Amino acid sequence: MTRWLFGLSAMMFAALAAPISAGAQGKDTLTVALPSHAPTLDPHMHFERVGVLVNINMFDSLLHRSAKLEFEPSLATSWKALSDTTWEFKLRRGVKFHDGSTMTAEDVKYSFERVLEPGTEKKKSPQYGNIRAIKEVKIVDPDTIHLMTDKPFPLLLERLVYFGIVPKKHIEKVGEEAFGSTATVGTGPWKLVEWKRDQHIRLEAFDQHWRGKPAFKYLVFRAIPEVATAVAELKTGGVDIIRNVNADLLPDLKSHPQTRISTTPILRVHYISLDMRSAPFDKKTARQAANYAIDKQSMIQKMMAGLGKQVATVVQPPAFGFDPSVQPYPYDQKKAKELLAQAGYPNGVDITLHSSAVDWRPHFEALGQMFTEVGLRTTVKMWDPGPAWNKFFQAEGKATNGQYGSWGNYSVFDADAVLHPLYHTEPGGWIGKHYARVEGLDKLIDEGRSSVDQARRKRIYADIQRMIREEAPSVFLWTQNDTLGISKKVAYEARPDEWLWLFAAKPAN
Amino acid sequence: MSAFLFQRLLRFVVVCVGVSLVTFSILHASGDPVALIMPEAAEADRARLREALGLTDPLATQFVRFVAHAARGDFGQSFFHREPAFPLVVERMPTTLGLTCLAVALALLIAIPTGIYSAVFRNTIGDHAATVVVFLGQSMPVFWIGIMLMLLFAVQWRLLPVSGWDSWSSMVLPAVTLGSFTTPLFMRIVRSSMLEVINLDYVRTARAKGLTEWLVICRHALRNAALPIVTVIGLQFGLLLGGAVLTESVFAVPGVGRLIIGAIRQLDFPIVQAGVFLLAIIIVLANLLVDILYVYLNPTVRLR
């Protein structure tokens, strides 16, 4: 017994004496903390933000988006619409994959077809829906491809900004599984060195990348689930960038000698979907009352450190189709009470709201309190995201008067990306079918998404915004910011599309 | 011995089948994984994926298929990772087991000497101090201890890395955190079982034949007090594997607990099934090991 006790203690001392490796990062390494890793490095086979953030630094798409949200050439050097349903893309010449092979039109065609899987009923890729409108990919000549859509598809370019081009021959050689884990090859600025699941993804600069070399030779994505841990790592230099910093952490990171924050408005809108199928929100005046009841400005100032902006509807300023002439509902308790009385509830009414936005629990509770003050006596029910919440939705959100949530538009800067999921009532839609019942709205949304005449679309979306401002199928709340915590050793700023495009990161002087 | 082993093996199989059935039922009752794989996709696209994953078949068919495959060690493809689930779990097991074993070792390293001290010098100030520490240790949640240790040793004093699992030094804080969860319990058991034997006749005999107190305690008293300690280690092992989940999250350790928690959130059935199955096996094996150690430590068990 004593002998092995001695052995153990010797082991422990050895452990304590070992050099500290983490925390001591080289100057040529940029380390980013993510809450988790996506299940695969294959850019087509997952649907997760944490995966997208890694993929964009390893793969290029046909188009890129600048930090100012403009389309930029990437693997396509130019593009134009030949007709309502045919787009032409000129491909960049001499682009190398990480395995040294040259990207060809064949690779581009293969990339699309591996997601579209023409001819098969069962689709493997969860991204199929994003590009399902593409009917055919035609190679015109080695430098030119045509994308044909089944009907006019105004969102095509948006969808191409995150659609990585992958190497056909390489994938056919190593197989899908290896491609997603150990043999991932793209054309992006960094190539894969090593992926230890839930630990780190280590990338190294690709010296034949067509943009040139990135400033940091190594790029590491560590998986750190706890916010407190990520913050501690940032302060001690173990990581250089952390995401989704909450308002309560801001003062700490602002005042710490080695950290700073970078914040920018993003395309995420907060709302309460009101159930228009049942009382009290089947009455327009009751829904308007709910909109007047919320003091959006003080919530943004007091609970979000000012990092947000109230919205008139769910269509946000950076999105195509936004109409600035539509004004937000002002905060007016008296008006809210009057409207509620008009709806037939002079003595108020009991309602229940649900949410799975666990990070926003205080805000959700404050919303319930403000409703209660005008007579919409609210019970708030918070759910864990995941199975239970999911079950709630599958039961078509029964036993609810509304749901508080937020929608990130998948970073697609177009009014359709928020209007369709939130308000279209077709069975295949997202949550609109459970809540919204605005007459004529479905038809307008359909019209907007099936035209490529941008001027006409703009008019349609202006009509829609006026319509939903009046009909109030939701309580329109605010947009939020994305806030990064960044080491002072790194020059990088948050982007409005929440991307971490780290080719733009440089060591700070 | 062979009858004993056969009986154990039978129990083992029953446990495995039971565990699979329970996990399978709970998982399938808890919702639709496809809605989580494609949270913001159209229903038609979801239906397509649901079919591709074989989730549209009747539950009984799915369970039979699952058992048939599981018997061959094939738990199916992870819905999210799109790789076989079992190797994904096995890959992480060494980390979790390593963390758990380190924690147990550390806990024993502290608990045995202090427990003996408390027993030998019972009702002294030292004993009382140890009792207070025991109470404190048992009342603090693991994740809180973890974060506090991290703030002190990693952020304030910069002695150890904040998180990770890539060097010996990065293993210290997680092991201490998880160890602190069981140290108090081990200490109490050591103390009480030492107290039980310390005044028995054979110990007095050992003293009488002139052995030093040190030898009496370590060779004679502790040997017999070891039985309850070993039992508790066996029982605690399962709990510690559970505690490892929290520790793994706090310190970003890439263990099996984190994998399973993530999989439960996403309803990644194959991973959860493979993970729970493997953990069940390990716990059963740990208990088997305890039973065998019994025989070795206490000849009276063998005779019975």
HADDOCK unambig.tbl for C-alpha pairs under 7 A between the chains (distance, minus, plus):
assign (segid A and resid 5 and name CA) (segid B and resid 109 and name CA) 6.85 0.50 0.50
assign (segid A and resid 15 and name CA) (segid B and resid 168 and name CA) 4.97 0.50 0.50
assign (segid A and resid 15 and name CA) (segid B and resid 169 and name CA) 5.71 0.50 0.50
assign (segid A and resid 16 and name CA) (segid B and resid 169 and name CA) 5.84 0.50 0.50
assign (segid A and resid 18 and name CA) (segid B and resid 168 and name CA) 6.25 0.50 0.50
assign (segid A and resid 18 and name CA) (segid B and resid 169 and name CA) 5.92 0.50 0.50
assign (segid A and resid 19 and name CA) (segid B and resid 169 and name CA) 6.92 0.50 0.50
assign (segid A and resid 20 and name CA) (segid B and resid 160 and name CA) 6.39 0.50 0.50
assign (segid A and resid 20 and name CA) (segid B and resid 161 and name CA) 6.45 0.50 0.50
assign (segid A and resid 20 and name CA) (segid B and resid 169 and name CA) 6.02 0.50 0.50
assign (segid A and resid 21 and name CA) (segid B and resid 167 and name CA) 6.78 0.50 0.50
assign (segid A and resid 22 and name CA) (segid B and resid 161 and name CA) 5.60 0.50 0.50
assign (segid A and resid 23 and name CA) (segid B and resid 161 and name CA) 6.12 0.50 0.50
assign (segid A and resid 39 and name CA) (segid B and resid 80 and name CA) 5.62 0.50 0.50
assign (segid A and resid 39 and name CA) (segid B and resid 81 and name CA) 4.31 0.50 0.50
assign (segid A and resid 40 and name CA) (segid B and resid 81 and name CA) 5.73 0.50 0.50
assign (segid A and resid 47 and name CA) (segid B and resid 38 and name CA) 6.61 0.50 0.50
assign (segid A and resid 122 and name CA) (segid B and resid 48 and name CA) 5.45 0.50 0.50
assign (segid A and resid 122 and name CA) (segid B and resid 49 and name CA) 6.48 0.50 0.50
assign (segid A and resid 122 and name CA) (segid B and resid 51 and name CA) 6.95 0.50 0.50
assign (segid A and resid 122 and name CA) (segid B and resid 52 and name CA) 5.39 0.50 0.50
assign (segid A and resid 123 and name CA) (segid B and resid 48 and name CA) 6.38 0.50 0.50
assign (segid A and resid 123 and name CA) (segid B and resid 49 and name CA) 6.25 0.50 0.50
assign (segid A and resid 124 and name CA) (segid B and resid 49 and name CA) 6.69 0.50 0.50
assign (segid A and resid 126 and name CA) (segid B and resid 38 and name CA) 6.27 0.50 0.50
assign (segid A and resid 129 and name CA) (segid B and resid 41 and name CA) 6.84 0.50 0.50
assign (segid A and resid 129 and name CA) (segid B and resid 45 and name CA) 6.27 0.50 0.50
assign (segid A and resid 177 and name CA) (segid B and resid 83 and name CA) 6.66 0.50 0.50
assign (segid A and resid 197 and name CA) (segid B and resid 254 and name CA) 6.93 0.50 0.50
assign (segid A and resid 198 and name CA) (segid B and resid 254 and name CA) 5.07 0.50 0.50
assign (segid A and resid 199 and name CA) (segid B and resid 254 and name CA) 5.55 0.50 0.50
assign (segid A and resid 223 and name CA) (segid B and resid 252 and name CA) 6.73 0.50 0.50
assign (segid A and resid 224 and name CA) (segid B and resid 252 and name CA) 4.93 0.50 0.50
assign (segid A and resid 225 and name CA) (segid B and resid 249 and name CA) 5.83 0.50 0.50
assign (segid A and resid 225 and name CA) (segid B and resid 252 and name CA) 6.36 0.50 0.50
assign (segid A and resid 226 and name CA) (segid B and resid 249 and name CA) 6.30 0.50 0.50
assign (segid A and resid 226 and name CA) (segid B and resid 250 and name CA) 5.69 0.50 0.50
assign (segid A and resid 229 and name CA) (segid B and resid 250 and name CA) 6.44 0.50 0.50
assign (segid A and resid 229 and name CA) (segid B and resid 251 and name CA) 6.85 0.50 0.50
assign (segid A and resid 232 and name CA) (segid B and resid 155 and name CA) 6.29 0.50 0.50
assign (segid A and resid 232 and name CA) (segid B and resid 162 and name CA) 6.65 0.50 0.50
assign (segid A and resid 233 and name CA) (segid B and resid 162 and name CA) 5.90 0.50 0.50
assign (segid A and resid 236 and name CA) (segid B and resid 155 and name CA) 6.17 0.50 0.50
assign (segid A and resid 386 and name CA) (segid B and resid 265 and name CA) 5.29 0.50 0.50
assign (segid A and resid 386 and name CA) (segid B and resid 266 and name CA) 6.36 0.50 0.50
assign (segid A and resid 387 and name CA) (segid B and resid 30 and name CA) 5.70 0.50 0.50
assign (segid A and resid 387 and name CA) (segid B and resid 31 and name CA) 5.49 0.50 0.50
assign (segid A and resid 387 and name CA) (segid B and resid 265 and name CA) 6.71 0.50 0.50
assign (segid A and resid 387 and name CA) (segid B and resid 267 and name CA) 6.98 0.50 0.50
assign (segid A and resid 388 and name CA) (segid B and resid 30 and name CA) 6.88 0.50 0.50
assign (segid A and resid 390 and name CA) (segid B and resid 31 and name CA) 6.64 0.50 0.50
assign (segid A and resid 391 and name CA) (segid B and resid 31 and name CA) 5.45 0.50 0.50
assign (segid A and resid 428 and name CA) (segid B and resid 42 and name CA) 5.01 0.50 0.50
assign (segid A and resid 428 and name CA) (segid B and resid 43 and name CA) 4.33 0.50 0.50
assign (segid A and resid 428 and name CA) (segid B and resid 44 and name CA) 5.80 0.50 0.50
assign (segid A and resid 429 and name CA) (segid B and resid 42 and name CA) 5.37 0.50 0.50
assign (segid A and resid 429 and name CA) (segid B and resid 43 and name CA) 6.51 0.50 0.50
assign (segid A and resid 430 and name CA) (segid B and resid 40 and name CA) 6.60 0.50 0.50
assign (segid A and resid 430 and name CA) (segid B and resid 41 and name CA) 6.94 0.50 0.50
assign (segid A and resid 430 and name CA) (segid B and resid 42 and name CA) 6.19 0.50 0.50
